[in-house]
Each structure stands twice: as C-alpha cells, then as structure tokens.
C-alpha cells in the first residue's frame, strides 16, 4: 500500500511539472545571437525557437528598430527584457505572449485645494494608458448632472462644477477606447490625470507566427486593471449619429457636437422637459444631444437625443434617436432613427429610419427606410424602402421597394419594385416589377407585369399584360388581356398587314395588331378612277376566331373618314366585315367575305374629279334619312405575317 502511494505521488509530481513547464512560455530557455537586426525579425527568430506566437500593437513598437543582443541559454523573459529596456510588460495567454506597455496609474490627483466660492474646478489631462501620449477629443462628463468637457489637442480639459453636489463621478469616453469612470472629491479645486485603455483594433495588431504553426482568426486577452476588475480587449466601430450626416446636421451641428456623439454613442438619459435656444444652449446643458425628453421646446432650434411626447421648434428640430408622438418644426425636422406619430415641417422632414403615422412637409419629405401611413409633400416625397398607405407629392413621389396603397403625384410617381394599389400622376407613372391595381397618367404608364388597368393620355407599356390598357398607344411584350387604343402593339401577339379590295375603294391597306382575341385596325384606301376619286382613312377593332389551324373567321368593325375633294362636309363610313380566312402558310393567308356599311354624308356639290355617290351604281342602297344610307358589300384580299 505504501509503495502504491509513493508511485502515485511520483507520477502526479511528474505531470504537474510537465504541465507547468508547458504552460510557462516566458520560462523557456533558448539562445539568441543577433547583430543589428530589425526588432520584428528578432521576434520572429524567438517565435520559431520557442514555438509560440507574439502579439502586439504596432503603435507601441517601432518594428524597424535595430537590435543587437547576445543571449546564450536565457529565458524568453530575460531576452525580452534585453530587447525592451523599460516600460513594457509581457503577458501569457495560451500559446501567445502579448507585448504591452506597462499600464499607467489610472487616476492621479494633484494640486488639490478647497474651493472658496459656489463652484469648484476640475482640470487635468487624458492619457493613453499604453503609449503615455495625451488624448485629444475625449469626452469627460458627469452623467447625473449633465456636465461635459472635451479634451483639447494637448489632452487638457476643464470642468466647472457647483459645490452643492455630495458626490461626483466623471466618465471619460473616446472612440476606440474603453470607457473609464473615476470618483472625485467634491468642493475641491483639483487637477487630475486619467489614463484610458485603448481597444485592440485588428488593423493595428501584429501577430508573429512560428513557421510550423498557423495563427488563429482572433485572440482575446484578459487584462487585470488596478481596481481588480477583469475586462476583455474587444473592438466595435463606433459610428457617429446618422442624423449628423444629413445636410441639416452638417450645416448646423458643430464639430464638437459630432465628436461628442461618436464618444457617447452608448450613453443616453431621460428628462421630462427641456427648452433650447440653439443646439448648444439648452436647459439640459451641452449634453442635451444625449437626453431623451418628454416635452421639448426649441425657440430657434435644438439638438436632443429624442422625444417621447411632444416637440416644437421655431425653426428646426434635430433628434438623434426616435421621436414620438408629435413633432412640428417651422422649417425643418431631422430624426436619426424612427418617427411614430405626426411630423410636420414647414419645408422638409428627414427621418433616417422608418415612419409610422403622418408626415407633412411643405416642400419635401425623406424617409430612409420603410413608411406606414400618410406622406404629404408640397413638391417631393422619398421613401428608401417599402410603404403602406398614401403618398401625395405636388410634383413627384419616389419609393425604392414595394407599395401597398396609393401614390398621387402632380407630375411623376416612381415605385422601384412593385405596386399593389394605385398610381395617379399628371404625366407619368412607373412601377418597375409589377402593377397589381390601377395606373392613371396624363401621358404614360410603365410597368413590367400588369394585373389591373392602365389608362394614359398617350402610351401604356407593360411587358406582361393581364388586364386592360386604354391609351392612344398600348405596348406589351405578351398579353392575356385587352388593349384599347389607336395603336396596340403586342410584340409576341397578333400582327397582320392586309391588302384588299371592296366596293367602296379599289385599293386598301390595313395594319392589324394586338391579340387574336382583340386587335386594332388602322386602314387606308383609295378609289383610282380619275373622275370618281375617293380616299379613306380609319380605325377599327376585330377578333380572330379559328376553327382549325388554317381556317377561321374575322368579325371586324371599322370607322373611316371619306375624302371627296374638301373637308367642309363630313363623310363617315361605318362598316362591319365578316371575313373568312384561310392560312396558306404561317405568314400568308387569303380572306374574303360580306360586309354591311352605314354611310353618313352631307356632300351635295361635286368637286371636280371626285365622286359624290358611295358606293358606285349596282348596289341596293337603303336610305334611312337625307344623310344616312346603308348597303351590303364585300371584301377580298391577302394578309401577310
């Protein structure tokens, strides 16, 4: 039994020493002999000999520095101490050695003196904990009292604080640095130094890898701070507030406010009421841009964190985050996130996220993302994503994605995706992907897929049409609907060019286009007798009824104007044709059949060379009154295409 216990003890001791040795890179013994070599190359030599990784920030080490050392049988820690004389520390993490600056004491209070008036002053410097350099544009603020200062280009700051407070906690925030909070003694004028810890930024991190190993994708290093708390080096890009990128934000907000937004993007607080004269002059002080207010009044204009209630601005309102539930600005409103409720701007409203409710702009409205409700713009409305509701623009409306609702534009409506609803414009409607509903325009309607109705003063276009088009010119690629217009062009539809003769005119030509279910007809004809001349031009509708692939009929109704030498008298010929067609080939057919005509004419005097009687003699013509006659006639001809 004693022998077994001894064996276990020896084995456990062996494992302990083996593991301890494996875990201690800094205690490994190697030999290094280099003369005037770059420090980066020397670290690579050490990395290969010790079979581990180095990691460091490029800001703290000059990689081109030349190193000369002779270190036979030294520990890695001893060699590193020879390379980096002072001010550095070396931390192990797994198979890594992290090279860091020796941390500076976080807070140092000097020159402390009792204040003799109602205020005390805190001055000092903000220091980079790793490099020791002074940090400019850091925000130093007191969260409860809404006091703030910004460090200058020498890292210096100054805060004036009332003596009435029993405790003061200053927080330092700076982009790419960890937030640091320190407690200071109130009622004393004092100068302090605060060191802030940089966040590890991947673009500045140098990893030196032994040739036999591959570096992992990321490294997290636990670092002990003086207050015994543990934190991890992490990095997240801190974007400035979106509202500051708008034209109004660039024009009216100072660079100090924009720096403050970058530094304090995670800090917001709530206050019931605030009154501002300008963005820098507020009852919330210089931190008003980080405060969400329930009731906000900006005499000229203001910049706040957001509104949860009511906001009014004589000229403008600028809000970083959300606005609820009513906002009115004499000229402009600019919101960095969403609006819920009613927003009224004398000239413009800008929302960098979405809107649910109503937006009224004297000239323009801009919403970067989605919209649900009613948008009224004196000239122009813009929505960056989808919308549900009503969009009314004095001149134009623009929507990047889908619309479920209606657009009313004085000149132009644009939906970059699809519409379920209606578009009504004085000139043009455009719904890119589809239109399921109704388009009405003074000149043109355009969509890709139509399931509904297009009515335009001149032209309608739908690539795929399942519905109704009414316009002077209707165009579609394919159609399963009806196009009513002077010219109907279905690119993959029904097309015929007919040459024919009838009892009225000797030579006739007709262009037929549309679908076989309903096509339009443009006609022209002439009577060639030099003493009985007559010319015709007209329009009609027809349909193709096929009984077999080669045989069918074409009922057609046309109306024509007959020219008999002058335009003083109306001569109108209405005609119903029932043509029987036979397809000889795919692109050639013959046709013929009976026709019944009604002719209205007030032509009494004969113009030299022109006819006065339609048709010529030999037809049984019935008179309905002094100007209207009717008869049975015929057509015969050929058709191409």
Secondary structure by P-SEA (a helix, b strand, c coil): caaaaaaaaaaaaaaaaaaaaaaccccccbbbbbccccaaaaaaaaaaaacbbbbbbcccccccbbbbbbbccccaaaaaaaaccccbbbbbcccbbbbbccccccccccbbbbbcccbbbbbbbbbcccccccccbbbbbbcccccbbbbccccbbbbbbbccccbbbbbbbbccccbbbbbbbccccccbbbbbbbccccccbbbbbccccccccbbbbbbbccccbbbbbbbbbbbcccccccccccccccaaaaaaaaacccccccccccccccccccccccccccbbbcbbbbcccccccccccbbbbccbbbbccccccbbbbccbbbbcbbbccbbbbccbbbbcbbbccbbbbccbbbbccccccbbbbccbbbbcccccbbbbbccbbbbcccccbbbbbccbbbbcbbbcccccccccccccccccbbbbbccccccccccbbbbbccbbbbccccbbbbccbbbbcccccccccccccccccbbbbbbbccccccbbbbbbbcccccbbbbbbcccccccbbbbbcccccbbbbbcccccbbbbbbbbbbbbcccccbbbbbbbccbbbbbbcccccccbbbbbbbbbbbcccccccccccccccccccccccccccccccccccccccc
